[in-house]
């Protein structure tokens, strides 16, 4: 199965392509679509905890946004709500949550053997089917 270039590159960085990496990429895309990609213009808090596979979402965020743990613009909270909050310096904010149905499918249907195809399915989902995005100006 051939993956899109962006997923191939993410897999090289992260060492494999799984659903939570792709969810991080998609959440990051939702942030940059709304807040831009200017470095240091916003901060993100990822509510994934620090344990794989859930924390794999953080690598997707780092690849898709200008926020990294190293530059101090990405914080990882020790909770697992599979959500992020983004706060821009101009006062805008976003709350993005993985839809419960998708989370439940990953938890019950995703295996080591099918994780790449599962990740590709998530990559191709519409934003509305995958995520709940709330914006405040």
C-alpha positions as a Markdown table, in Angstrom:
| # | Residue | x | y | z |
|---|---|---|---|---|
| 1 | Unk | 0.0 | 0.0 | 0.0 |
| 2 | Unk | 1.4 | 3.3 | -1.1 |
| 3 | Unk | 1.1 | 6.2 | 1.4 |
| 4 | Unk | 0.9 | 9.9 | 0.5 |
| 5 | Unk | 4.3 | 11.7 | 0.7 |
| 6 | Unk | 3.3 | 13.6 | 3.8 |
| 7 | Unk | 2.6 | 10.3 | 5.7 |
| 8 | Unk | 5.8 | 8.7 | 4.4 |
| 9 | Unk | 7.8 | 11.6 | 5.8 |
| 10 | Unk | 5.9 | 11.6 | 9.1 |
| 11 | Unk | 6.5 | 7.8 | 9.3 |
| 12 | Unk | 10.3 | 8.3 | 8.8 |
| 13 | Unk | 10.3 | 11.0 | 11.6 |
| 14 | Unk | 8.1 | 9.0 | 14.0 |
| 15 | Unk | 9.4 | 5.5 | 12.9 |
| 16 | Unk | 6.0 | 4.2 | 11.8 |
| 17 | Unk | 2.6 | 5.4 | 10.6 |
| 18 | Unk | -0.2 | 4.8 | 13.0 |
| 19 | Unk | -3.6 | 6.3 | 13.7 |
| 20 | Unk | -2.6 | 8.7 | 16.5 |
| 21 | Unk | 0.3 | 10.1 | 14.5 |
| 22 | Unk | -2.2 | 10.9 | 11.7 |
| 23 | Unk | -4.7 | 12.4 | 14.1 |
| 24 | Unk | -1.9 | 14.7 | 15.3 |
| 25 | Unk | -1.2 | 15.7 | 11.7 |
| 26 | Unk | -4.9 | 16.3 | 11.1 |
| 27 | Unk | -5.3 | 18.3 | 14.3 |
| 28 | Unk | -2.2 | 20.3 | 13.4 |
| 29 | Unk | -3.7 | 21.0 | 9.9 |
| 30 | Unk | -6.9 | 22.3 | 11.6 |
| 31 | Unk | -4.9 | 24.6 | 13.7 |
| 32 | Unk | -2.8 | 26.0 | 10.9 |
| 33 | Unk | -5.8 | 26.4 | 8.7 |
| 34 | Unk | -7.3 | 28.7 | 11.3 |
| 35 | Unk | -4.3 | 30.3 | 13.1 |
| 36 | Unk | -1.6 | 30.2 | 10.4 |
| 37 | Unk | 1.9 | 28.8 | 10.6 |
| 38 | Unk | 3.9 | 31.8 | 11.9 |
| 39 | Unk | 6.3 | 30.6 | 14.5 |
| 40 | Unk | 5.6 | 31.7 | 18.1 |
| 41 | Unk | 2.2 | 33.2 | 17.3 |
| 42 | Unk | 0.3 | 30.6 | 19.3 |
| 43 | Unk | 0.8 | 27.8 | 21.9 |
| 44 | Unk | -0.8 | 24.4 | 21.9 |
| 45 | Unk | -1.6 | 22.1 | 24.9 |
| 46 | Unk | -2.0 | 18.5 | 23.9 |
| 47 | Unk | -4.1 | 16.5 | 26.3 |
| 48 | Unk | -2.8 | 13.0 | 25.4 |
| 49 | Unk | -0.6 | 12.1 | 28.3 |
| 50 | Unk | 3.0 | 11.0 | 27.6 |
| 51 | Unk | 2.4 | 7.3 | 27.0 |
| 52 | Unk | 2.3 | 5.7 | 23.5 |
| 53 | Unk | 0.3 | 5.2 | 21.5 |
| 54 | Unk | -1.7 | 8.2 | 22.6 |
| 55 | Unk | 1.3 | 10.5 | 22.8 |
| 56 | Unk | 2.1 | 9.7 | 19.1 |
| 57 | Unk | -0.4 | 12.5 | 18.4 |
| 58 | Unk | 2.2 | 15.0 | 19.7 |
| 59 | Unk | 4.7 | 14.1 | 16.9 |
| 60 | Unk | 2.0 | 14.7 | 14.4 |
| 61 | Unk | 1.4 | 18.2 | 15.9 |
| 62 | Unk | 5.1 | 19.0 | 15.8 |
| 63 | Unk | 5.2 | 18.1 | 12.1 |
| 64 | Unk | 2.1 | 20.0 | 11.1 |
| 65 | Unk | 2.5 | 23.2 | 13.2 |
| 66 | Unk | 5.3 | 25.6 | 14.2 |
| 67 | Unk | 4.8 | 24.4 | 17.8 |
| 68 | Unk | 7.3 | 21.9 | 19.3 |
| 69 | Unk | 8.1 | 20.8 | 22.8 |
| 70 | Unk | 11.7 | 22.0 | 22.1 |
| 71 | Unk | 10.7 | 25.6 | 21.2 |
| 72 | Unk | 8.3 | 25.7 | 24.2 |
| 73 | Unk | 5.1 | 26.3 | 22.2 |
| 74 | Unk | 3.8 | 22.8 | 22.7 |
| 75 | Unk | 3.0 | 21.4 | 26.1 |
| 76 | Unk | 1.8 | 17.9 | 26.8 |
| 77 | Unk | -0.7 | 17.6 | 29.7 |
| 78 | Unk | -0.9 | 14.3 | 31.7 |
| 79 | Unk | -4.4 | 13.5 | 30.8 |
| 80 | Unk | -5.9 | 11.5 | 28.0 |
| 81 | Unk | -8.8 | 13.3 | 26.5 |
| 82 | Unk | -7.4 | 13.1 | 23.0 |
| 83 | Unk | -7.8 | 16.8 | 22.5 |
| 84 | Unk | -5.8 | 20.0 | 22.1 |
| 85 | Unk | -6.2 | 23.6 | 23.0 |
| 86 | Unk | -4.5 | 26.3 | 20.9 |
| 87 | Unk | -4.2 | 29.9 | 22.2 |
| 88 | Unk | -3.0 | 32.6 | 19.8 |
| 89 | Unk | -1.3 | 35.8 | 21.0 |
| 90 | Unk | -4.1 | 37.8 | 19.2 |
| 91 | Unk | -6.7 | 36.3 | 21.6 |
| 92 | Unk | -8.2 | 33.7 | 19.3 |
| 93 | Unk | -8.4 | 30.1 | 20.6 |
| 94 | Unk | -9.3 | 26.7 | 19.4 |
| 95 | Unk | -10.4 | 23.5 | 21.2 |
| 96 | Unk | -10.1 | 20.4 | 19.0 |
| 97 | Unk | -11.2 | 16.9 | 20.1 |
| 98 | Unk | -11.0 | 13.5 | 18.5 |
| 99 | Unk | -14.6 | 12.3 | 17.9 |
| 100 | Unk | -15.5 | 9.5 | 20.3 |
| 101 | Unk | -16.6 | 7.1 | 17.5 |
| 102 | Unk | -13.2 | 7.3 | 15.9 |
| 103 | Unk | -11.4 | 6.8 | 19.2 |
| 104 | Unk | -13.6 | 3.8 | 20.0 |
| 105 | Unk | -12.9 | 2.3 | 16.6 |
| 106 | Unk | -9.1 | 2.7 | 17.0 |
| 107 | Unk | -9.3 | 1.2 | 20.5 |
| 108 | Unk | -11.3 | -1.9 | 19.4 |
| 109 | Unk | -10.3 | -2.5 | 15.7 |
| 110 | Unk | -6.8 | -1.2 | 15.2 |
| 111 | Unk | -4.0 | -3.8 | 15.5 |
| 112 | Unk | -0.3 | -3.9 | 14.8 |
| 113 | Unk | -1.0 | -5.6 | 11.5 |
| 114 | Unk | -3.6 | -3.1 | 10.2 |
| 115 | Unk | -2.4 | 0.2 | 11.8 |
| 116 | Unk | -1.0 | 1.6 | 8.6 |
| 117 | Unk | -4.2 | 1.0 | 6.6 |
| 118 | Unk | -6.2 | 2.3 | 9.6 |
| 119 | Unk | -4.1 | 5.4 | 9.6 |
| 120 | Unk | -4.6 | 6.0 | 5.9 |
| 121 | Unk | -8.4 | 5.7 | 6.4 |
| 122 | Unk | -8.2 | 8.4 | 9.1 |
| 123 | Unk | -6.0 | 10.6 | 6.8 |
| 124 | Unk | -8.8 | 10.5 | 4.2 |
| 125 | Unk | -11.7 | 11.2 | 6.6 |
| 126 | Unk | -13.4 | 14.6 | 6.4 |
| 127 | Unk | -12.5 | 17.0 | 9.3 |
| 128 | Unk | -16.1 | 16.9 | 10.6 |
| 129 | Unk | -16.1 | 13.1 | 10.7 |
| 130 | Unk | -12.8 | 13.0 | 12.6 |
| 131 | Unk | -12.7 | 16.1 | 14.8 |
| 132 | Unk | -14.8 | 18.5 | 16.8 |
| 133 | Unk | -13.4 | 22.0 | 16.4 |
| 134 | Unk | -14.6 | 24.9 | 18.6 |
| 135 | Unk | -13.3 | 28.4 | 17.9 |
| 136 | Unk | -13.4 | 31.6 | 19.9 |
| 137 | Unk | -12.4 | 35.0 | 18.7 |
